[in-house]
């Protein structure tokens, strides 16, 4: 398997580098998404980014700009305190998700393309990443990853203890808007480069595994990034070795690593309970 990974690094360096960058950036942002229980919002943002990119291409505009616009529009639905909506926020987000997915397919096929070609374009493929895609990922996702670490503490206060945030002088609306703005840009850029399936794997699966590994904040971030990196490397190696779809293989590897993390967590908790209940 090491030989397969070395071959991937030699033959597809842009794809490997882009996969690692997007994995780490989305995993760190995804920790906040999972903790805030905004996973469904992440799904809607990814689909809205796909629709925005496809619509922009049909209008002969920049697909990345269209993807960012669609993703940010979906992100706006998650802002603000809950409980003031006439309809449950999850229902609105679900409508956006379903509508964006359908419209993206309809707009794509409306251009005279075959359904198989449209689906391939919508699903994305990491192995087809170009040097230009790598530059876009580096310019957008690396700064966002750095900011997600630097701003972690204010975001935690704002999202999970708004009263404390106000007491220490933070403005919850401003900090929450900043988070979802960065999340929207990251999801849009990554979706256009590597596809929505892999974006959601890094945004949800890797952070969930990181939260299972530890409850200490630095370890959660490190664990999430490690799972994303390991899943990317192993998935690309498996894909190269057995000629499998790259994105699906990385996603399946992420889920397998999450299952392993869950099993290890249960074993550790059981051992801890036995240790604390045994007589001294």
Backbone as CSV, one residue per row, in Angstrom:
resi,resn,N_x,N_y,N_z,CA_x,CA_y,CA_z,C_x,C_y,C_z
1,UNK,0.815,-1.204,0.000,0.000,0.000,0.000,0.857,1.267,0.000
2,UNK,2.029,1.178,0.619,2.943,2.323,0.596,3.391,2.601,-0.829
3,UNK,3.606,1.538,-1.598,3.988,1.711,-2.991,2.891,2.394,-3.797
4,UNK,1.619,2.039,-3.514,0.503,2.665,-4.218,0.403,4.142,-3.868
5,UNK,0.616,4.475,-2.600,0.575,5.882,-2.197,1.722,6.665,-2.819
6,UNK,2.893,6.041,-2.903,4.027,6.704,-3.553,3.738,6.949,-5.027
7,UNK,3.067,5.991,-5.666,2.693,6.171,-7.069,1.691,7.303,-7.231
8,UNK,0.758,7.423,-6.297,-0.208,8.520,-6.335,0.506,9.860,-6.195
9,UNK,1.432,9.927,-5.243,2.170,11.172,-5.041,3.010,11.536,-6.261
10,UNK,3.485,10.545,-6.958,4.312,10.785,-8.139,3.476,11.165,-9.355
11,UNK,2.356,10.489,-9.553,1.556,10.695,-10.751,0.454,11.738,-10.583
12,UNK,-0.034,11.909,-9.358,-1.123,12.861,-9.114,-0.790,13.762,-7.917
13,UNK,0.312,14.501,-7.974,0.703,15.321,-6.822,-0.307,16.420,-6.506
14,UNK,-0.899,17.034,-7.551,-1.873,18.102,-7.309,-3.103,17.560,-6.582
15,UNK,-3.560,16.377,-6.999,-4.735,15.790,-6.371,-4.461,15.454,-4.909
16,UNK,-3.304,14.876,-4.622,-2.976,14.504,-3.246,-2.850,15.745,-2.372
17,UNK,-2.132,16.756,-2.847,-1.956,17.982,-2.056,-3.292,18.673,-1.817
18,UNK,-4.121,18.740,-2.851,-5.430,19.378,-2.698,-6.308,18.597,-1.741
19,UNK,-6.286,17.272,-1.833,-7.076,16.448,-0.936,-6.682,16.637,0.522
20,UNK,-5.387,16.753,0.770,-4.922,16.952,2.140,-5.319,18.329,2.675
21,UNK,-5.170,19.359,1.839,-5.523,20.712,2.273,-7.015,20.832,2.562
22,UNK,-7.831,20.366,1.641,-9.274,20.462,1.850,-9.717,19.608,3.035
23,UNK,-9.084,18.462,3.211,-9.450,17.603,4.323,-9.222,18.268,5.664
24,UNK,-8.051,18.868,5.858,-7.728,19.512,7.132,-8.614,20.730,7.366
25,UNK,-8.751,21.583,6.344,-9.550,22.797,6.501,-11.003,22.475,6.832
26,UNK,-11.595,21.551,6.104,-12.999,21.217,6.338,-13.187,20.455,7.645
27,UNK,-12.209,19.636,8.023,-12.325,18.912,9.289,-12.345,19.875,10.467
28,UNK,-11.489,20.898,10.429,-11.472,21.874,11.526,-12.753,22.687,11.575
29,UNK,-13.240,23.124,10.431,-14.519,23.827,10.410,-15.661,22.896,10.809
30,UNK,-15.556,21.648,10.398,-16.611,20.694,10.676,-16.803,20.398,12.147
31,UNK,-15.763,20.575,12.951,-15.916,20.370,14.391,-17.000,21.294,14.943
32,UNK,-16.964,22.558,14.519,-17.973,23.511,14.968,-19.341,23.183,14.374
33,UNK,-19.352,22.715,13.128,-20.613,22.347,12.479,-21.286,21.205,13.234
34,UNK,-20.518,20.191,13.589,-21.073,19.035,14.308,-21.536,19.433,15.702
35,UNK,-20.709,20.197,16.413,-21.074,20.596,17.770,-22.301,21.496,17.788
36,UNK,-22.440,22.325,16.771,-23.593,23.225,16.702,-24.824,22.525,16.136
37,UNK,-24.669,21.285,15.729,-25.763,20.507,15.146,-26.288,21.177,13.873
38,UNK,-25.349,21.639,13.066,-25.692,22.284,11.796,-25.256,21.414,10.621
39,UNK,-25.254,20.093,10.821,-24.795,19.182,9.773,-25.675,19.291,8.537
40,UNK,-26.988,19.356,8.747,-27.894,19.449,7.609,-27.671,20.752,6.845
41,UNK,-27.313,21.802,7.565,-26.985,23.067,6.900,-25.768,22.889,6.000
42,UNK,-24.796,22.095,6.450,-23.639,21.818,5.613,-24.020,21.096,4.332
43,UNK,-24.961,20.156,4.438,-25.451,19.469,3.241,-26.088,20.459,2.272
44,UNK,-26.915,21.342,2.810,-27.586,22.318,1.958,-26.593,23.272,1.314
45,UNK,-25.568,23.672,2.052,-24.566,24.580,1.498,-23.806,23.925,0.353
46,UNK,-23.478,22.653,0.505,-22.756,21.954,-0.563,-23.615,21.845,-1.818
47,UNK,-24.877,21.490,-1.659,-25.755,21.374,-2.830,-26.019,22.737,-3.452
48,UNK,-26.168,23.769,-2.614,-26.371,25.110,-3.148,-25.134,25.587,-3.901
49,UNK,-23.956,25.186,-3.437,-22.727,25.531,-4.150,-22.677,24.851,-5.511
50,UNK,-23.113,23.595,-5.566,-23.159,22.888,-6.843,-24.103,23.595,-7.810
51,UNK,-25.297,23.926,-7.323,-26.258,24.611,-8.180,-25.737,25.968,-8.635
52,UNK,-25.155,26.726,-7.712,-24.624,28.033,-8.073,-23.524,27.943,-9.109
53,UNK,-22.653,26.932,-8.968,-21.577,26.763,-9.945,-22.098,26.375,-11.315
54,UNK,-23.070,25.454,-11.346,-23.644,25.016,-12.624,-24.389,26.162,-13.298
55,UNK,-25.162,26.908,-12.509,-25.907,28.037,-13.077,-24.963,29.095,-13.624
56,UNK,-23.862,29.354,-12.917,-22.897,30.341,-13.392,-22.256,29.899,-14.702
57,UNK,-21.958,28.612,-14.818,-21.388,28.107,-16.062,-22.367,28.255,-17.223
58,UNK,-23.647,28.005,-16.980,-24.639,28.166,-18.035,-24.734,29.621,-18.490
59,UNK,-24.474,30.552,-17.568,-24.526,31.974,-17.911,-23.158,32.513,-18.323
60,UNK,-22.201,31.602,-18.525,-20.854,31.947,-18.954,-20.160,32.897,-17.960
61,UNK,-20.393,32.624,-16.684,-19.741,33.376,-15.610,-18.793,32.455,-14.855
62,UNK,-18.066,33.022,-13.898,-17.124,32.241,-13.106,-17.875,31.257,-12.216
63,UNK,-17.587,29.971,-12.377,-18.300,28.951,-11.604,-18.015,29.060,-10.116
64,UNK,-16.799,29.441,-9.759,-16.466,29.568,-8.334,-17.284,30.674,-7.684
65,UNK,-17.450,31.793,-8.393,-18.260,32.888,-7.848,-19.705,32.441,-7.657
66,UNK,-20.232,31.706,-8.624,-21.589,31.193,-8.478,-21.714,30.225,-7.326
67,UNK,-20.701,29.372,-7.150,-20.730,28.411,-6.048,-20.690,29.124,-4.702
68,UNK,-19.842,30.138,-4.583,-19.753,30.898,-3.330,-21.078,31.592,-3.037
69,UNK,-21.689,32.168,-4.064,-22.970,32.843,-3.875,-24.035,31.873,-3.384
70,UNK,-24.125,30.707,-3.996,-25.110,29.723,-3.574,-24.861,29.217,-2.163
71,UNK,-23.602,28.953,-1.848,-23.267,28.448,-0.525,-23.554,29.472,0.572
72,UNK,-23.215,30.732,0.315,-23.457,31.778,1.313,-24.951,32.027,1.498
73,UNK,-25.711,31.910,0.414,-27.161,32.070,0.536,-27.745,30.987,1.443
74,UNK,-27.273,29.760,1.293,-27.734,28.683,2.165,-27.238,28.871,3.590
75,UNK,-26.016,29.387,3.746,-25.466,29.610,5.088,-26.282,30.639,5.852
76,UNK,-26.852,31.619,5.142,-27.640,32.646,5.805,-28.842,32.098,6.550
77,UNK,-29.297,30.912,6.160,-30.459,30.313,6.817,-30.150,29.836,8.230
78,UNK,-28.884,29.646,8.547,-28.513,29.105,9.852,-28.165,30.184,10.868
79,UNK,-28.134,31.438,10.445,-27.718,32.512,11.334,-28.842,32.902,12.288
80,UNK,-28.440,33.451,13.431,-29.404,33.965,14.388,-29.834,32.931,15.405
81,UNK,-30.361,33.382,16.535,-30.828,32.457,17.568,-32.045,31.677,17.101
82,UNK,-32.168,30.465,17.612,-33.277,29.602,17.232,-34.522,29.930,18.065
83,UNK,-35.641,29.458,17.559,-36.886,29.598,18.310,-37.765,30.744,17.870
84,UNK,-37.292,31.579,16.935,-38.081,32.716,16.493,-38.709,32.498,15.124
85,UNK,-38.451,31.360,14.512,-38.958,31.118,13.173,-40.380,30.588,13.229
86,UNK,-41.159,30.943,12.218,-42.511,30.402,12.120,-42.463,28.925,11.772
87,UNK,-41.523,28.549,10.914,-41.311,27.152,10.562,-39.989,26.681,11.162
88,UNK,-39.862,25.401,11.475,-38.573,24.897,11.982,-37.459,25.169,10.983
89,UNK,-36.322,25.601,11.485,-35.214,25.941,10.593,-34.760,24.732,9.792
90,UNK,-34.822,23.552,10.394,-34.401,22.349,9.680,-35.268,22.101,8.448
91,UNK,-36.562,22.449,8.533,-37.439,22.260,7.378,-37.036,23.185,6.237
92,UNK,-36.706,24.418,6.561,-36.278,25.363,5.527,-34.981,24.914,4.878
93,UNK,-34.047,24.446,5.702,-32.770,23.970,5.173,-32.983,22.750,4.290
94,UNK,-33.910,21.872,4.697,-34.196,20.683,3.896,-34.756,21.063,2.531
95,UNK,-35.613,22.073,2.497,-36.171,22.520,1.224,-35.059,23.050,0.323
96,UNK,-34.136,23.811,0.893,-33.008,24.327,0.114,-32.158,23.189,-0.426
97,UNK,-31.890,22.195,0.407,-31.091,21.047,-0.018,-31.741,20.320,-1.189
98,UNK,-33.012,19.983,-1.042,-33.720,19.238,-2.089,-33.844,20.090,-3.352
99,UNK,-34.217,21.351,-3.187,-34.391,22.215,-4.342,-33.099,22.455,-5.100
100,UNK,-32.007,22.695,-4.369,-30.717,22.936,-5.027,-30.235,21.700,-5.768
101,UNK,-30.416,20.522,-5.164,-29.992,19.282,-5.822,-30.763,19.056,-7.119
102,UNK,-32.078,19.294,-7.073,-32.894,19.096,-8.272,-32.563,20.126,-9.345
103,UNK,-32.434,21.388,-8.945,-32.164,22.442,-9.923,-30.798,22.273,-10.572
104,UNK,-29.810,21.840,-9.786,-28.487,21.626,-10.368,-28.529,20.582,-11.472
105,UNK,-29.281,19.521,-11.241,-29.401,18.471,-12.253,-30.175,18.961,-13.469
106,UNK,-31.237,19.708,-13.228,-32.045,20.218,-14.329,-31.294,21.243,-15.167
107,UNK,-30.614,22.159,-14.498,-29.861,23.182,-15.225,-28.719,22.547,-16.006
108,UNK,-28.077,21.549,-15.410,-26.969,20.888,-16.093,-27.420,20.137,-17.334
109,UNK,-28.500,19.390,-17.221,-28.982,18.632,-18.379,-29.632,19.531,-19.407
110,UNK,-30.044,20.719,-19.005,-30.661,21.640,-19.944,-29.703,22.175,-20.981
111,UNK,-28.407,21.993,-20.773,-27.421,22.484,-21.725,-27.107,21.507,-22.830
112,UNK,-27.866,20.412,-22.931,-27.624,19.447,-23.995,-26.625,18.372,-23.629
113,UNK,-26.187,18.336,-22.375,-25.232,17.320,-21.943,-25.974,16.039,-21.582
114,UNK,-25.288,14.923,-21.711,-25.865,13.649,-21.305,-25.931,13.580,-19.782
115,UNK,-26.894,12.829,-19.274,-27.099,12.732,-17.832,-25.864,12.188,-17.133
116,UNK,-25.189,11.224,-17.751,-23.999,10.652,-17.135,-22.898,11.699,-17.004
117,UNK,-22.730,12.533,-18.024,-21.720,13.588,-17.971,-22.049,14.611,-16.893
118,UNK,-23.330,14.964,-16.782,-23.739,15.940,-15.784,-23.508,15.394,-14.378
119,UNK,-23.873,14.150,-14.165,-23.667,13.564,-12.838,-22.186,13.494,-12.487
120,UNK,-21.352,13.173,-13.443,-19.913,13.146,-13.183,-19.402,14.522,-12.804
121,UNK,-19.897,15.543,-13.504,-19.473,16.909,-13.198,-19.964,17.347,-11.818
122,UNK,-21.199,16.950,-11.460,-21.761,17.346,-10.177,-21.102,16.612,-9.017
123,UNK,-20.762,15.350,-9.212,-20.179,14.568,-8.127,-18.714,14.901,-7.897
124,UNK,-18.000,15.312,-8.949,-16.596,15.664,-8.799,-15.698,14.442,-8.712
125,UNK,-14.411,14.680,-8.863,-13.433,13.597,-8.773,-12.091,14.208,-8.384
126,UNK,-11.620,13.862,-7.213,-10.381,14.437,-6.705,-9.206,14.157,-7.630
127,UNK,-9.193,12.998,-8.260,-8.042,12.601,-9.061,-7.878,13.498,-10.290
128,UNK,-8.926,14.232,-10.664,-8.877,15.103,-11.842,-8.493,16.538,-11.510
129,UNK,-8.106,16.786,-10.271,-7.734,18.141,-9.851,-6.527,18.632,-10.660
130,UNK,-6.595,19.883,-11.079,-5.518,20.480,-11.870,-4.637,21.362,-10.996
131,UNK,-3.563,21.869,-11.589,-2.676,22.780,-10.864,-3.399,24.075,-10.515
132,UNK,-4.298,24.519,-11.397,-5.081,25.722,-11.099,-5.995,25.480,-9.900
133,UNK,-6.589,24.296,-9.815,-7.422,23.956,-8.656,-6.592,23.952,-7.379
134,UNK,-5.382,23.444,-7.467,-4.496,23.430,-6.307,-4.201,24.841,-5.826
135,UNK,-3.976,25.763,-6.762,-3.712,27.153,-6.377,-4.924,27.777,-5.699
136,UNK,-6.111,27.504,-6.238,-7.322,28.040,-5.614,-7.489,27.493,-4.200
137,UNK,-7.268,26.196,-4.034,-7.377,25.586,-2.710,-6.385,26.195,-1.738
138,UNK,-5.158,26.429,-2.197,-4.136,27.004,-1.316,-4.482,28.439,-0.930
139,UNK,-4.964,29.219,-1.883,-5.260,30.634,-1.614,-6.475,30.812,-0.710
140,UNK,-7.455,29.909,-0.811,-8.681,30.073,-0.039,-8.723,29.216,1.224
141,UNK,-8.354,27.960,1.104,-8.571,27.039,2.213,-7.497,27.090,3.291
142,UNK,-6.251,27.343,2.898,-5.207,27.429,3.926,-5.437,28.593,4.891
143,UNK,-5.736,29.816,4.413,-6.041,30.894,5.363,-7.269,30.605,6.219
144,UNK,-8.289,29.985,5.632,-9.488,29.656,6.401,-9.173,28.631,7.481
145,UNK,-8.317,27.652,7.160,-7.913,26.664,8.166,-7.173,27.336,9.313
146,UNK,-6.283,28.268,8.987,-5.545,28.979,10.038,-6.488,29.806,10.907
147,UNK,-7.442,30.489,10.288,-8.392,31.300,11.047,-9.278,30.434,11.937
148,UNK,-9.631,29.256,11.471,-10.484,28.383,12.284,-9.794,27.963,13.573
149,UNK,-8.479,27.892,13.556,-7.737,27.594,14.787,-7.596,28.836,15.664
150,UNK,-7.281,29.970,15.046,-7.075,31.198,15.805,-8.362,31.697,16.461
151,UNK,-9.490,31.485,15.811,-10.761,32.008,16.294,-11.601,30.946,16.998
152,UNK,-10.998,29.834,17.326,-11.757,28.722,17.905,-12.434,29.109,19.217
153,UNK,-11.718,29.774,20.111,-12.294,30.073,21.426,-13.487,31.030,21.341
154,UNK,-13.387,32.173,20.621,-14.580,33.018,20.503,-15.759,32.301,19.857
155,UNK,-15.487,31.483,18.856,-16.583,30.752,18.213,-17.248,29.790,19.192
156,UNK,-16.470,29.142,20.030,-17.049,28.230,21.008,-17.962,28.965,21.984
157,UNK,-17.505,30.104,22.474,-18.334,30.895,23.380,-19.627,31.336,22.702
158,UNK,-19.508,31.856,21.497,-20.655,32.424,20.791,-21.691,31.360,20.459
159,UNK,-21.232,30.180,20.050,-22.151,29.150,19.589,-22.777,28.343,20.714
160,UNK,-22.067,28.224,21.845,-22.547,27.318,22.876,-22.819,27.988,24.218
161,UNK,-22.427,29.263,24.373,-22.724,29.986,25.618,-22.808,31.476,25.279
162,UNK,-23.918,31.856,24.658,-24.071,33.230,24.185,-24.050,34.226,25.336
163,UNK,-24.594,33.846,26.506,-24.583,34.746,27.659,-23.160,35.046,28.115
164,UNK,-22.327,34.006,28.168,-20.934,34.209,28.533,-20.222,35.053,27.481
165,UNK,-20.534,34.819,26.215,-19.916,35.590,25.145,-20.215,37.072,25.299
166,UNK,-21.466,37.395,25.593,-21.841,38.796,25.791,-21.148,39.362,27.022
167,UNK,-21.040,38.545,28.075,-20.430,39.011,29.315,-18.962,39.369,29.142
168,UNK,-18.252,38.679,28.252,-16.835,38.970,28.051,-16.609,39.935,26.889
169,UNK,-17.689,40.508,26.373,-17.551,41.559,25.380,-17.626,41.133,23.934
170,UNK,-17.985,39.877,23.679,-18.119,39.420,22.294,-19.511,39.749,21.756
171,UNK,-19.592,39.939,20.464,-20.871,40.176,19.795,-21.253,38.897,19.042
172,UNK,-22.191,38.124,19.593,-22.510,36.820,18.996,-22.882,36.896,17.523
173,UNK,-23.707,37.857,17.149,-24.145,37.933,15.751,-22.965,38.141,14.807
174,UNK,-22.029,38.980,15.210,-20.870,39.276,14.372,-19.968,38.060,14.231
175,UNK,-19.676,37.375,15.337,-18.779,36.228,15.288,-19.424,35.044,14.580
176,UNK,-20.720,34.864,14.780,-21.404,33.768,14.108,-21.454,34.015,12.601
177,UNK,-21.696,35.262,12.216,-21.703,35.595,10.791,-20.332,35.344,10.171
178,UNK,-19.280,35.701,10.890,-17.918,35.479,10.386,-17.658,33.992,10.179
179,UNK,-18.122,33.175,11.114,-17.907,31.733,10.966,-18.602,31.191,9.733
180,UNK,-19.887,31.515,9.575,-20.614,30.960,8.447,-20.180,31.571,7.123
181,UNK,-19.632,32.762,7.153,-19.054,33.330,5.939,-17.841,32.516,5.502
182,UNK,-16.938,32.232,6.444,-15.770,31.413,6.118,-16.186,29.995,5.728
183,UNK,-17.156,29.448,6.437,-17.626,28.102,6.109,-18.227,28.064,4.709
184,UNK,-19.010,29.071,4.372,-19.621,29.112,3.049,-18.597,29.179,1.939
185,UNK,-17.564,30.001,2.119,-16.513,30.103,1.102,-15.744,28.787,0.995
186,UNK,-15.421,28.190,2.137,-14.669,26.931,2.123,-15.468,25.812,1.464
187,UNK,-16.736,25.691,1.811,-17.573,24.637,1.232,-17.731,24.856,-0.268
188,UNK,-17.940,26.109,-0.680,-18.116,26.393,-2.107,-16.859,26.058,-2.895
189,UNK,-15.719,26.533,-2.405,-14.466,26.277,-3.122,-14.164,24.784,-3.177
190,UNK,-14.306,24.101,-2.055,-14.003,22.677,-2.019,-14.980,21.877,-2.867
191,UNK,-16.246,22.267,-2.868,-17.235,21.552,-3.667,-16.918,21.644,-5.152
192,UNK,-16.527,22.810,-5.612,-16.202,22.972,-7.020,-14.922,22.232,-7.399
193,UNK,-14.040,22.019,-6.433,-12.758,21.393,-6.749,-12.818,19.874,-6.594
194,UNK,-13.381,19.386,-5.488,-13.320,17.951,-5.210,-14.688,17.276,-5.201
195,UNK,-15.784,18.033,-5.242,-17.105,17.425,-5.283,-17.782,17.367,-3.929
196,UNK,-19.128,17.371,-3.913,-19.865,17.450,-2.648,-19.727,16.222,-1.753
197,UNK,-19.603,15.032,-2.327,-19.493,13.831,-1.491,-18.282,13.905,-0.572
198,UNK,-17.144,14.238,-1.133,-15.915,14.291,-0.343,-15.931,15.467,0.620
199,UNK,-16.546,16.577,0.218,-16.682,17.721,1.114,-17.453,17.329,2.363
200,UNK,-18.554,16.642,2.187,-19.375,16.243,3.330,-18.668,15.208,4.196
201,UNK,-17.876,14.347,3.579,-17.119,13.374,4.369,-16.145,14.085,5.307
202,UNK,-15.417,15.064,4.776,-14.459,15.801,5.612,-15.166,16.716,6.609
203,UNK,-16.316,17.245,6.221,-17.015,18.203,7.065,-17.772,17.542,8.211
204,UNK,-18.131,16.281,8.046,-18.946,15.609,9.056,-18.254,14.390,9.663
205,UNK,-17.745,13.506,8.814,-17.219,12.236,9.314,-15.923,12.441,10.100
206,UNK,-14.979,13.167,9.537,-13.694,13.370,10.220,-13.853,14.087,11.566
207,UNK,-14.645,15.192,11.651,-14.832,15.829,12.959,-15.530,14.928,13.970
208,UNK,-16.483,14.124,13.508,-17.156,13.201,14.426,-16.160,12.209,15.011
209,UNK,-15.266,11.719,14.168,-14.224,10.817,14.674,-13.305,11.540,15.652
210,UNK,-12.952,12.787,15.341,-12.106,13.554,16.249,-12.755,13.769,17.599
211,UNK,-14.064,13.998,17.612,-14.776,14.190,18.873,-14.889,12.886,19.661
212,UNK,-14.851,11.749,18.970,-14.844,10.466,19.664,-13.474,10.178,20.279
213,UNK,-12.433,10.635,19.599,-11.076,10.351,20.063,-10.773,11.053,21.376
214,UNK,-11.226,12.299,21.508,-10.903,13.064,22.712,-11.933,14.149,22.931
215,UNK,-11.986,14.651,24.172,-12.837,15.790,24.495,-12.026,17.055,24.723
216,UNK,-10.720,16.934,24.738,-9.855,18.104,24.892,-9.732,18.806,23.551
217,UNK,-9.885,20.129,23.567,-10.000,20.861,22.320,-8.811,20.689,21.376
218,UNK,-7.567,20.852,21.828,-6.455,20.660,20.879,-6.429,19.252,20.288
219,UNK,-6.751,18.255,21.103,-6.741,16.879,20.607,-7.883,16.632,19.631
220,UNK,-9.011,17.306,19.837,-10.119,17.171,18.889,-9.705,17.683,17.516
221,UNK,-9.067,18.853,17.475,-8.620,19.408,16.201,-7.566,18.516,15.550
222,UNK,-6.606,18.063,16.352,-5.568,17.192,15.804,-6.152,15.856,15.332
223,UNK,-7.063,15.304,16.113,-7.667,14.032,15.729,-8.494,14.150,14.460
224,UNK,-9.265,15.223,14.340,-10.072,15.438,13.139,-9.193,15.572,11.905
225,UNK,-8.136,16.375,12.029,-7.223,16.545,10.897,-6.515,15.239,10.564
226,UNK,-6.119,14.489,11.589,-5.425,13.221,11.349,-6.325,12.226,10.621
227,UNK,-7.595,12.167,10.999,-8.527,11.257,10.322,-8.703,11.665,8.870
228,UNK,-8.829,12.971,8.617,-8.983,13.458,7.241,-7.754,13.132,6.394
229,UNK,-6.576,13.353,6.972,-5.330,13.073,6.244,-5.183,11.578,5.993
230,UNK,-5.416,10.765,7.014,-5.272,9.315,6.873,-6.287,8.755,5.866
231,UNK,-7.528,9.233,5.939,-8.544,8.754,4.999,-8.188,9.137,3.570
232,UNK,-7.656,10.346,3.386,-7.269,10.782,2.042,-6.139,9.922,1.493
233,UNK,-5.111,9.718,2.291,-3.958,8.931,1.831,-4.349,7.478,1.563
234,UNK,-5.024,6.861,2.518,-5.423,5.473,2.332,-6.426,5.326,1.193
235,UNK,-7.398,6.232,1.144,-8.406,6.153,0.101,-7.819,6.297,-1.297
236,UNK,-6.886,7.239,-1.465,-6.267,7.406,-2.778,-5.395,6.202,-3.121
237,UNK,-4.738,5.630,-2.131,-3.927,4.437,-2.382,-4.806,3.248,-2.762
238,UNK,-5.901,3.038,-2.024,-6.836,1.964,-2.374,-7.403,2.176,-3.768
239,UNK,-7.775,3.406,-4.059,-8.351,3.721,-5.366,-7.371,3.426,-6.498
240,UNK,-6.112,3.807,-6.284,-5.088,3.568,-7.304,-4.803,2.076,-7.439
241,UNK,-4.738,1.385,-6.321,-4.363,-0.025,-6.333,-5.426,-0.891,-6.987
242,UNK,-6.695,-0.607,-6.722,-7.772,-1.474,-7.210,-8.680,-0.790,-8.234
243,UNK,-8.265,0.350,-8.749,-8.998,1.062,-9.792,-10.439,1.351,-9.361
244,UNK,-10.577,2.020,-8.213,-11.872,2.352,-7.648,-12.126,3.853,-7.780
245,UNK,-13.383,4.297,-7.717,-13.682,5.739,-7.731,-13.027,6.436,-6.536
246,UNK,-12.284,7.484,-6.807,-11.468,8.104,-5.762,-12.307,8.678,-4.626
247,UNK,-13.293,9.509,-4.968,-14.071,10.162,-3.918,-14.834,9.154,-3.063
248,UNK,-15.440,8.175,-3.697,-16.191,7.169,-2.949,-15.264,6.347,-2.055
249,UNK,-14.065,6.051,-2.525,-13.124,5.258,-1.737,-12.652,6.036,-0.511
250,UNK,-12.330,7.320,-0.691,-11.914,8.142,0.453,-13.051,8.274,1.457
251,UNK,-14.264,8.479,0.963,-15.416,8.610,1.859,-15.650,7.328,2.643
252,UNK,-15.606,6.191,1.962,-15.783,4.914,2.651,-14.676,4.680,3.677
253,UNK,-13.455,5.081,3.340,-12.352,4.942,4.293,-12.580,5.818,5.513
254,UNK,-13.109,7.032,5.306,-13.425,7.917,6.426,-14.437,7.277,7.365
255,UNK,-15.476,6.689,6.790,-16.501,6.033,7.613,-15.909,4.840,8.367
256,UNK,-15.025,4.091,7.709,-14.381,2.961,8.381,-13.516,3.430,9.546
257,UNK,-12.778,4.515,9.351,-11.962,5.063,10.444,-12.828,5.579,11.582
258,UNK,-13.989,6.161,11.242,-14.927,6.595,12.280,-15.417,5.401,13.084
259,UNK,-15.720,4.298,12.402,-16.162,3.092,13.108,-15.075,2.577,14.041
260,UNK,-13.839,2.597,13.580,-12.718,2.171,14.429,-12.598,3.079,15.648
261,UNK,-12.712,4.401,15.431,-12.630,5.346,16.544,-13.748,5.089,17.554
262,UNK,-14.952,4.775,17.056,-16.052,4.475,17.957,-15.814,3.220,18.773
263,UNK,-15.258,2.195,18.141,-14.965,0.951,18.862,-13.892,1.180,19.921
264,UNK,-12.840,1.898,19.543,-11.776,2.202,20.504,-12.319,3.014,21.675
265,UNK,-13.212,3.959,21.376,-13.806,4.781,22.430,-14.612,3.925,23.408
266,UNK,-15.396,2.985,22.883,-16.194,2.124,23.756,-15.310,1.239,24.617
267,UNK,-14.249,0.705,24.022,-13.331,-0.137,24.791,-12.666,0.664,25.895
268,UNK,-12.245,1.885,25.569,-11.592,2.737,26.568,-12.552,3.101,27.694
269,UNK,-13.812,3.415,27.347,-14.794,3.757,28.377,-15.099,2.557,29.267
270,UNK,-15.191,1.386,28.654,-15.451,0.183,29.449,-14.291,-0.109,30.392
271,UNK,-13.072,0.050,29.909,-11.899,-0.170,30.763,-11.855,0.843,31.892
272,UNK,-12.233,2.080,31.591,-12.233,3.111,32.632,-13.277,2.804,33.704
273,UNK,-14.462,2.349,33.277,-15.503,2.016,34.256,-15.075,0.844,35.136
274,UNK,-14.440,-0.150,34.526,-13.972,-1.288,35.338,-12.900,-0.835,36.325
275,UNK,-12.037,0.070,35.894,-10.987,0.544,36.778,-11.510,1.335,37.952
276,UNK,-12.544,2.148,37.717,-13.097,2.978,38.803,-14.010,2.197,39.740
277,UNK,-14.608,1.091,39.229,-15.518,0.317,40.078,-14.832,-0.813,40.831
278,UNK,-13.587,-1.144,40.467,-12.897,-2.254,41.140,-12.469,-1.813,42.532
279,UNK,-12.519,-2.733,43.524,-12.130,-2.394,44.897,-10.633,-2.145,44.965
280,UNK,-10.266,-1.231,45.834,-8.850,-0.895,46.015,-8.257,-1.749,47.123
